[in-house]
Amino acid sequence: MAEAGPRQSLTLEAGLRLSALAVAINALLAIGKIVAGVLGNSYALVADGIESTSDIISSLIVWSGLRISMKPADANHPYGHGKAESVAAVIVSFMLLAAALLIAVQSVREILTPHHAPAWFTLVILVVVIAIKEALYRFAFQVGTSLESSALKGDAWHHRSDALTSVAAFIGISIALIGGPGFESADDWGALAACVVIAWNGVRMFRATLDEVMDASVSPEVIAYIKSIAAEVEGVAGIEKCRIRKSGLHLAMDIHVRVDGDLSVRRGHAIAHRVKDRLLGSQHRINDVSVHIEPDEPGRGQLD
């Protein structure tokens, strides 16, 4: 298994620091929103605070998943611990769905229960929250994309969902304040509308991460790129098969390459090693390559 390079290790550490920072920020936001929501008579803000509480747990899960996925292979886990990152992403997606359900149920209860209009200062709190959560989303999604981490990108969407919930709450509270008597439940309708967005993100993320857990193949573009790299190695006559799966932050693959059938075992073995070294040194995070040698047959193309 190839060791992580300096730049990759630095990025992984950035992902861990980001998750730790998100925990601290979400804790402060959750407390602030719940207190402001209670004092300002806004259940939409209280619901937003509850969603931020789930963000704390999801960030901790992502942090733990990344830490575990970085562990090297051992006797019990000969293929490494990369799946921990995918499992963390699945858990976060379920948490998004659970948060949407919880907020929806409480929003309906508040709509059916008469109450006073929210206080104006809750709007100021929401503006600050929206700015912070959108900034967290952008940073987390950038790091998650760089790492190709489903867990980090899922956590980023958790931040975006929180920002959208706050936007819905802002609109609802504004309507309640402007509309006056009879519009007191507008912020609760806003919270209910935000649940649809949160649930949609949860389902979308679950489908993507489930593919990783089930060892679904990577995109055709990545496969074509990998095959082209292997085909460029001296002595390779063509590519027979190429199976690639994502394992946490890395890719693992089996590739069958065709070589001259009259070569000695030693020379065929040397070509296989060159193919493996070329793939491990590619731009993709590949940490496990199995190269199988096939005898070439006349009339076969280079890439099948």
N, C-alpha and C positions, 0 to 999 in steps of 0.2 A: 504494500500500500504506500502511495506517495505521501510524503509529509507536506503539510500546508506551507506555502511560501510565506515570506514576511508580509507582503501586501494583503494576502488572504487572511492571515492571522490577525492583522491590524483591523480589518473589516469585521471579522467575527467579534473581536473585542468591542468594536464600535456598536455592534448589534446588542451585545450584552449590556453595555453602558446605557444605550438608548432604552432598553427595557426597564432597567433600574430607575432611570430618570422618569419614565412614564409612570411608574408605580408612585413615586413621590408626588408628581404633579396631579395625578388622578386622585390621590388621597386628599390633597388640599382642595381640589375642585369639588369633590364629592361633599366634603364637610361644608364648604361655602355655599353650594347650591341647595343642599337640604335645609340648612339654617335660614338662608334667604327665602327659600320657598315657604317654610313654615311661618316666618315673620311677615312675609309679603303676601300670604294667602294664595299661593300659586302652586297647584298640584303639578302642573307641567314642569315647574322648576324642581320640585321634589322628585318627580319621576326622572328628570334629567340627572339628578344627584344619585339616584339609585343605579342608573345606567353607568355612571362614572364609577360606582362601587364595583360593578362587574368588570369594568375596565382594569381595575387594580388586580383582580384575580387573574384576568386573561394575560396581563403583562407579566405577572409572576409565573404563569404557566409557560409562556413563551420563553422567558429567561431560563427556566429550568430545562425546557426542551432543548434550547441551544447549548446549554452547558453539557447536557448528557450526550448530545449528538457529536460534540467535539472529542469525546473520549475515543481513544484508539481501539482497534479490534483486540479481543481477548479470547480465551479458550471457550467461553460460553457464547460469545458474539463474534464469530470469525469474520463476519461481513461488516463489523463496526456497529455503531450505535446511531446511525443516521436517521433511522425511522422514528426516533424520539421527537425529532423536529416535526415530522408529519403528524404524529399522534397529538402533539401539542396543538397543531393547526386544527385538527378535527375537534378537539375539546373546545377551542376558542369559537369555532363555528356554532357548536351546540349552545355555548353561552350567549352568543348573539341572539339565537332563536329564543332561548329562555328569557333573556332580557326583554325582547319584543313582546312575548306573551305576558310577562309580569306587568309591564307598563300598560299594555292594552286592557288588561283586567281592571287595574286600578283607575285607569282613565274613564272607563265605562261607569264604574262606581261613582266617580266624582261628577260625571255628567248627570247621573240620576239623582244626585244629592245637591239640593240648593246651597249656594255658598256666596260669599262676598267676592267682588271683583279683586284681582291682584293689585298689589301696590306698584307704583310707577318705578321705584328703584330696582325692581327685579329686571327691568329691561337693561339697565346699566350692567348688572351682573352677567346677563346673557351675552352682551356684546363682548365683554372680556373673555368669557368662556369660549365663544365661537372663534375668536382670534387665536387663542392658545391651542385649542384642539385641532384647528385647521393646520396650524404650523406643525404640530406633532404628527398629523397625518402625512404631510408632505415629506417630512424628514424620515419618518419610519418607512414609508413606501419606497423612498429612494434607496435607503439602506437595504430593505428587503429585496428590492429588484436587483441590486448589485450582488447580493448574496444568493439570489434565487431561492429565498426562504419563504415558503408558504406561511409559516407561523408569523414571521414579522410582517408580511403583507396583510395577513389576517388581522393582526393587532393594529396595523395602520387603518384598516377599514373600521375597526372598532372606534378609533379616534374620529374618523370621518362620520360614523353613525352618531357619535355623541354630538358632533358639531351640527349635524342635520337635526337631531332632536332639539338642540338649543335654538336653531333657526325656526323650527316649527313652534316652539314655545314662545319665541319672540313675536312671531306673527300673531299667535293666538292671544297673548297678553295685550298686544297693541290693539287688536280688534275689541277685546273686552273693555279696555280703557276708553277707546274712542266711541264705541257703540253705547256704553253706559248700561243702565238696567236692562236685563234680558239677554245680555251678551256675556254674563259672568263665566259661562262654561266654555268660552271660545278657546282658552288656553288648554283645556282638557281635550278638546277636539284636535288641537294642534299636536298634543302629545300622542293621541291615537293615530293621527296621520303619519307621524314619524315612525311608528311601529312597523308600518308597511315597508318602509325603506330599510329599517334594521333587519327585519325578517328576510327580505330579498337578498341582502348582503350575506346573511347567515347561510341561506340555501346555496347561493352561488359559490361561496367559499367551501362549503361542505362537499359539493360535487367535485371541485378541483382537488381538494386534499384527499378525498376518498380514492381518486385515481392513483395518487402517489402511494397510498397504503396498499392498494391492490396491484402495485407494480405495472401500471399502465405505461405504454410506450411514450417516449418524448415526441416532440413535433417532427414532422417529416423533414423540415428544414435542418434541424439539428442532426438527424440521421444522415442526410445527404452530405452535410459538412464533414461529419466524422468519417464517412466512407471515402470521401475525396482525399482526406488527409492520409488515410491508410493506403490508398491506391498510389500515392506519390512516393511511397517508400521503395527504394531500389530492391528489385527482386520480386516484387508483388505483381502478379499477372492480372489479378482481378479480385473482386470482393464477392464472396458467395452469400453470406448472411451477415446481418448486423442487428443485434437486439440490444436496446439501451433502455434503462429504467433509472428513475430518479430515486436516490436513497438519501433523504435529508437534504443537505446542502450540496451533495455531490452526485455524480453520475456513475453508474456501474454498467458494464457491457460485456457481451460475448460477440466476438467477430470472427468470421471464417474467411481466411484469405487464401487465394490460389497462388501456387508457385510451380515452377518447373518440376514435373514429376520425376525427373531423373536426378534431382539434387540429392545430396547426402542428407541424412537426418540432422547432422551437425549444422549444415548450411541452412536448412529449413528452419531449424531452431533459432539460428542467429537472425534470420529475417523476422521471425515472430517477435523476437526481443526488440528489434528496431521499430516494428509497428507499435508495440506497447509503449516504448519510450516516447515515440512521436505523439501518441494520443495523450499520454500523461502530461506532456508538455504543451498541450493545446490550450486555447483560450477558455475552454470549458473546464469546470471543476470535476475532473475525472479521477477517481481514486481506486478504481478496480477494473482491470481489463483482462479478459481471458481470450487469448488468440489461438484459434484452431487452424492448422495447416491442411489445405486440400490440394491434391495434384491437379494441375491445369490440364484442360482439354482443348484441342484445336477448335477454333471457331467461336469460342466464348468471348464475350465482351469484358471490359475491365470492371464495370459497375453493373451488377445484376439487380 
